[in-house]
Every structure is written in C-alpha cells, then in structure tokens.
Amino acid sequence: MTTTKIGIIGDGRVGRALARGLKRAGREARIVGSDKPAIRDTAAWATVIITAIPFAALGDLVHTANDALDGKAVVDVTNALGVDGSLALGFTTSGAEELQKMLPRAHVVKAFNTVFARHMDTGRLGDQQLTAFVAGDDPAAKAVVLALAADIGFDAVDAGPLKNARMLEPLGVLNIQLGHAQKMGATIGFELLHS
Ligand SMILES: NC(=O)c1ccc[n+]([C@@H]2O[C@H](COP(=O)([O-])OP(=O)(O)OC[C@H]3O[C@@H](n4cnc5c(N)ncnc54)[C@H](OP(=O)(O)O)[C@@H]3O)[C@@H](O)[C@H]2O)c1
C-alpha cells in the first residue's frame, strides 16, 4: 500500500494546526514556510499537498512547485478574501476552481476552509465534532482527503464536485463574519446534523 505523504505549504496558524492533527493521527506530514527551495522539495516528496497560505499567494505556489504537483491531490484550504475581508469571487467560479485551472494536471480538493484554525488539529469544539466539507472532482483524491479529515477527528462529509467550492467559500466567509464582525469569537464551528 502506498503511504500518503502530506506536504503542508505554509507554517502559519492553519498549517501548524493541520500538521499537529495529522501527526497525532499517525500520518506522515512535513510542513514548510515560504522558502521556495523547501516548497519545491516538499511538493516533490508529498503525495498530497495542502495550501495553507493566503489566497493571493496561490499563484506563487503554482509557479514555485510547478509540475511537482502533477497527478497529486492539492488541498485548497484558502478563503478567497478581498482586502476588506469580503469574498473576492463567487457565483460562477471559486478560488478552488481557479486553482484547478492553474493546475490542470493536479486534483484540487476544497476542504477545511469553513473551520477556524484553532479547531483544525482536533476537528472538535469541546465535545462536539465539527464538519469538514470536502469537495472535489477526482474520486480518489477526495477519498484520501476525507480519510485525512476523519483521522484528525472531523465528521468528514463528501460535499460533491469541486464547483461546490462556490458554496463552501461563502460558508468560510460566514464563519469569519460570525467570529469577528458579529463578535462570537473563534470558538464556533459548523456541524452538519445527519443520521
Ligand atoms: N486562520 C484561520 O482560522 C483560517 C481558517 C480557514 C482557512 N484559512 C485560510 O488558510 C490560509 C492560511 O491562513 P493562516 O491563518 O494559517 O495564515 P497565516 O497564519 O498568516 O500563515 C500564512 C502562511 O503562508 C505563508 N506564505 C505567505 N505568502 C506566501 C507565498 N507567497 N508562498 C508561500 N508561502 C506563503 C506564510 O509564510 P511567511 O510567514 O514566511 O510569510 C505563512 O507561513 C489562508 O488562505 C486563510 O484564508 C484560515
């Protein structure tokens, strides 16, 4: 069986939280910051790459990692925010679909963007399990990401094709709005009730 090697690009709040959660789950993960040679090495080593960087930096990552991403699952956790914190694009596309256009030979999967970083290492808010919505077009890549989310502790939900990122990205912004503008704080999260 091939081991899933997870390369996390971005060593900020999200990258570090996912690295903690994945390592706790016994997964093999490497994390790098913005050093370009280290990004290239990590992308070449990994079988799954997580983009824990600002949305505006995705073009840089594509340029830096280039064909090291070919054929691999690229997990887009970004929220496409404009300078005022509002959604930068939507309705007829999404940040994830735009990333897929930049990486036609990779398998982009949208995940984790609807969760605050502080819950990403456990998938839980206190005793409650949070939902990780996972959207993507490649069934194998999506299955791998669903398994990673479940291993961390989330209720991992298949949210359909990548174009459903058009709904997950606004949900991510709603999370931010509730947490910050509505002053609920970061101890909130979404849970899909299902039996
Ligand atoms: N924070 C949350 O609760 C949360 C929740 C859901 C989704 N997200 C999304 O997750 C992403 C990361 O958020 P974060 O909160 O972890 O941000 P963060 O703490 O500011 O960390 C960002 C990381 O990206 C790196 N970076 C910046 N520009 C880069 C570039 N051009 N190439 C490579 N790396 C670059 C930074 O490296 P340097 O420090 O060296 O610049 C840093 O390691 C964002 O897209 C955000 O919208 C965040």
The ligand as an ORCA input file, in Angstrom:
! r2SCAN-3c Opt
* xyz 0 1
  N      -6.759     31.181     10.286
  C      -7.912     30.540     10.112
  O      -8.685     30.345     11.077
  C      -8.299     30.018      8.748
  C      -9.421     29.192      8.643
  C      -9.755     28.647      7.407
  C      -8.990     28.950      6.293
  N      -7.932     29.794      6.414
  C      -7.121     30.076      5.230
  O      -5.913     29.347      5.352
  C      -4.849     30.079      4.753
  C      -3.730     30.271      5.780
  O      -4.244     31.014      6.856
  P      -3.391     31.197      8.208
  O      -4.340     31.775      9.180
  O      -2.661     29.982      8.549
  O      -2.368     32.336      7.748
  P      -1.010     32.749      8.471
  O      -1.025     32.334      9.883
  O      -0.839     34.194      8.137
  O       0.110     31.895      7.693
  C       0.297     32.056      6.307
  C       1.478     31.239      5.852
  O       1.591     31.397      4.420
  C       2.951     31.707      4.119
  N       3.034     32.481      2.876
  C       2.656     33.748      2.647
  N       2.885     34.095      1.370
  C       3.426     33.005      0.784
  C       3.889     32.733     -0.526
  N       3.844     33.672     -1.494
  N       4.378     31.496     -0.792
  C       4.422     30.554      0.175
  N       4.003     30.761      1.446
  C       3.497     31.980      1.743
  C       3.436     32.480      5.320
  O       4.851     32.440      5.350
  P       5.680     33.711      5.963
  O       5.279     33.798      7.391
  O       7.102     33.340      5.725
  O       5.213     34.891      5.155
  C       2.808     31.666      6.443
  O       3.579     30.509      6.703
  C      -5.438     31.388      4.241
  O      -5.737     31.258      2.881
  C      -6.731     31.526      5.046
  O      -7.729     32.237      4.330
  C      -7.553     30.332      7.614
*
